[in-house]
């Protein structure tokens, strides 16, 4: 998922944005040959993601900078824990600091939020999934961070699976095309010779039977209450995989999980997650 091409392109964009002509602050006040050390320290607990990209950000500017990692992606850490030590020319370290921190803080925020949802449904055979609600250009790293927190990736994009959402169904109604016919047509699609997953979103219980008549692989229940989710799971009765989505919170997710659902997809894991507070502290 995180091949070197993706990482290098991310770092190239980040440094072009942050220091296109270099770091004029450090170059004026820090001697070019001054060598120092700094520690990546957690200000709060969390689950790490992006520690390797953090390290590569320093090497991208100056290969003489080395990063010793004390933790691997997917591991939990405590507040005050030292996660890595950065050593090398201080000009390069200071130029790379904000880019490296921005990436690892954001990815760790996603992994930490995902892990919290995964803990809430522990003991139930339910996948916590992400969505396409990602920041442009950052989908690969955000999806990777979800897996570091114990989550599962949904479809990567519009080219990977059929997913008929509310606006698709509205257009079908305007055209007078039955949903079952649209699902049957979708089932003829092949990617590299293999059929694609066909998923249909419903936002009202009255839509379920019509959708089931087309035999989709997955039915997504959008913004159903816990009570309506239980009823929908019973109605579907294993005739399709059942996914719940829509304004999911930690307070709500356990009651949804207890309904017998198969998957819960959560847009907030990527579109509005708060970064974890990590700092790079000068090592005296």
Residue pairs with C-beta under 8 A, 6 or more apart in sequence:
1 140
1 143
1 144
1 147
1 153
2 52
2 53
2 140
2 141
2 144
6 140
6 141
7 53
7 56
8 60
10 53
10 103
10 137
10 138
10 141
11 53
11 56
11 57
11 60
11 99
13 137
14 57
14 99
14 102
14 103
15 60
15 61
15 99
18 98
18 99
19 95
22 95
23 91
23 94
23 95
25 94
26 90
26 91
26 94
26 95
27 91
30 90
30 91
30 94
32 89
32 91
33 89
34 89
34 90
34 91
35 87
35 88
35 89
35 90
36 87
36 88
36 90
36 93
36 282
36 283
37 85
37 86
37 87
37 282
37 283
38 85
38 86
38 93
38 97
38 280
38 281
38 282
38 283
39 82
39 83
39 84
39 85
39 86
39 280
39 281
39 283
40 54
40 82
40 83
40 84
40 85
40 86
40 104
40 278
40 279
40 280
41 80
41 81
41 82
41 83
41 278
41 279
41 280
41 281
42 77
42 78
42 79
42 80
42 81
42 82
42 83
42 276
42 277
42 278
43 79
43 80
43 277
43 278
43 279
44 79
44 276
44 277
45 76
45 77
45 78
45 79
46 76
46 77
46 108
46 109
46 111
46 112
46 276
47 74
47 75
47 76
47 77
47 108
47 111
47 112
47 114
47 115
47 148
47 149
48 71
48 72
48 73
48 74
48 75
48 76
48 77
48 83
48 104
48 108
48 111
48 148
49 73
49 74
49 104
49 107
49 108
49 110
49 111
49 144
49 145
49 148
49 149
50 73
50 103
50 104
50 106
50 107
50 108
50 141
50 145
51 69
51 71
51 72
51 73
51 83
51 84
51 104
52 69
52 73
53 100
53 103
53 104
53 107
53 141
54 67
54 84
54 100
54 101
54 103
54 104
55 67
55 69
55 84
55 100
57 96
57 99
57 100
57 103
58 65
58 67
58 86
58 88
58 92
58 93
58 96
58 100
59 65
59 67
60 96
61 92
61 95
61 96
62 88
62 89
62 91
62 92
62 96
64 88
64 89
64 92
65 86
65 87
65 88
65 89
65 92
65 93
65 96
66 86
66 87
66 88
67 84
67 85
67 86
67 87
68 84
68 85
68 87
69 83
69 84
70 82
70 83
70 84
70 85
71 77
71 81
71 83
71 84
73 111
73 148
74 111
74 147
74 148
74 149
74 150
76 115
77 83
83 278
85 283
86 93
86 280
93 280
97 280
100 280
101 278
101 279
101 280
102 275
103 141
104 278
105 275
105 276
105 277
105 278
106 138
106 142
106 145
106 273
106 275
107 141
107 142
107 144
107 145
107 148
108 145
108 275
108 276
108 278
109 273
109 274
109 275
109 276
110 142
110 145
110 146
110 148
110 149
110 269
110 270
110 273
111 145
111 146
111 148
111 149
112 149
112 276
113 149
113 268
113 269
113 273
113 274
114 128
114 130
114 145
114 146
114 148
114 149
114 150
114 151
114 269
115 149
115 150
116 250
117 128
117 151
117 248
117 250
117 253
117 264
117 266
117 269
118 128
118 149
118 150
118 151
120 250
120 253
120 254
120 257
121 128
121 253
121 254
121 257
121 264
124 257
124 258
125 262
126 257
126 261
126 262
126 263
126 264
127 151
127 152
127 262
127 263
127 264
128 150
128 151
128 152
128 264
128 266
129 146
129 151
129 152
129 153
129 154
129 243
129 263
129 264
129 265
129 266
130 142
130 143
130 146
130 151
130 152
130 153
130 154
130 265
130 266
130 267
130 269
130 270
131 154
131 245
131 265
131 266
131 267
131 269
131 270
131 271
132 139
132 154
132 155
132 157
132 158
133 267
133 270
133 271
134 142
134 143
134 270
134 271
135 142
135 270
135 271
139 156
139 157
142 270
143 153
143 156
143 270
146 152
146 153
146 269
146 270
147 153
151 269
152 263
154 265
155 161
155 163
155 197
159 191
160 191
160 196
161 196
161 197
161 198
161 199
162 186
162 189
162 196
162 197
162 198
162 199
163 199
163 200
163 201
163 220
164 172
164 179
164 182
164 183
164 186
164 198
164 199
164 200
164 201
165 201
166 201
166 203
166 222
168 182
169 179
169 200
169 201
169 207
172 178
172 179
172 182
178 210
178 214
179 200
179 210
179 211
179 213
179 214
180 210
180 211
180 213
180 214
181 214
182 214
183 198
183 200
183 211
183 214
183 215
183 216
184 214
184 215
186 196
186 198
187 195
187 198
187 215
189 195
189 196
190 196
197 217
197 218
198 216
198 217
198 218
199 216
199 217
199 218
199 219
199 220
199 243
200 211
200 214
200 216
200 218
200 219
200 220
201 219
201 220
201 222
201 245
202 208
202 211
202 219
202 220
202 221
202 222
203 222
203 223
205 224
205 228
205 231
205 232
205 235
208 219
208 232
208 235
208 236
209 235
211 219
212 219
212 236
212 239
212 240
215 239
215 240
216 240
217 240
217 241
218 240
218 241
218 242
218 243
218 263
219 232
219 236
219 240
219 241
219 242
219 243
220 243
220 244
220 245
220 265
221 228
221 229
221 232
221 242
221 243
221 244
221 245
221 246
221 261
222 245
222 246
223 245
223 246
223 247
224 232
224 244
224 246
226 252
226 255
226 256
226 258
226 259
229 244
229 256
229 259
229 261
230 259
230 260
232 242
233 242
233 259
233 260
233 261
234 260
236 242
241 262
241 263
242 260
242 261
242 262
242 263
243 261
243 262
243 263
243 264
243 265
244 256
244 259
244 261
244 263
244 264
244 265
245 264
245 265
245 266
245 267
248 256
248 264
248 265
248 266
248 268
253 264
253 266
256 264
257 264
